[in-house]
Amino acid sequence: MGGFFTYVGDGIHASSVAAWDGARWSALGGGIGSPPYPYVFAIQPDATGFVAAGLFDHAGGHFARNTARWDGTGWHTFGSGMSSGAYALAVYDGSIYFGGEFSYAGGKASHHVARWIAPPVHVPRRFAADRSAVRSPGPYRAGQPIRLSHVGNAELEVGIFGVDGRRIRAFVARPLGGTLQATWDGRRDDGSRASPGVYFVVTRNGSDPPAGIRLILLR
């Protein structure tokens, strides 16, 4: 959620942007800042996290002119950003479109509308063979059900991978009625809690190509 505020819920400090996981509020790093009134007008999920557009010059303590991306652990900029406020955005087919009062985007003349061509999302090489099976990410709270379509009823190996390709958790689940349902408690194999961010949930059955989805683990 974005807007102009400094607190959400029961006194949780969150500067103009916050996340609601269905049960509780959480701040997104240092939030958005720009004295005297930092404002987020639009926020949308993309392939690696969330994109915010508005009227601000800092995100998570870093210089960011009116646009920024949250990847689950920190804020990142879109180059040099927009010369003035960005009031609308849309994510479509690997690109991000911004609209607003700006006349320059990334140092290039761009009157009120601009397009950011996102770099390809890194898919760990060990299961990159089935990119078409990897859907767009969604916010995920530990313990929620994970559902994947699957033909057959044989047990499947389910692995949770970080964006670096390392498996942090593994377990076995059995499909029922064409759907595999599993839950992840947000912990690694050693019992420690995984950090918020983007993860891949991957299934494998013998020699069949692996398939999966991306999730954004919330705090």
Secondary structure, 3 states (H helix, E strand, C coil): CECCCCEECCCEECCCEEEECCCCEEECCCCEECCCCCEEEEEEECCCCEEEEEECCEECCEECCCEEEECCCCEEECCCCECCCEEEEEEECCEEEEEECCCEECCEECCCEEEEECCCCCCCHHHHHHHHHCEEEEEECCCCEEEEECCCCCCEEEEEEECCCCEEEEEEECCECCEEEEECCCECCCCCECCCEEEEEEEECCCCCCEEEEEEECC
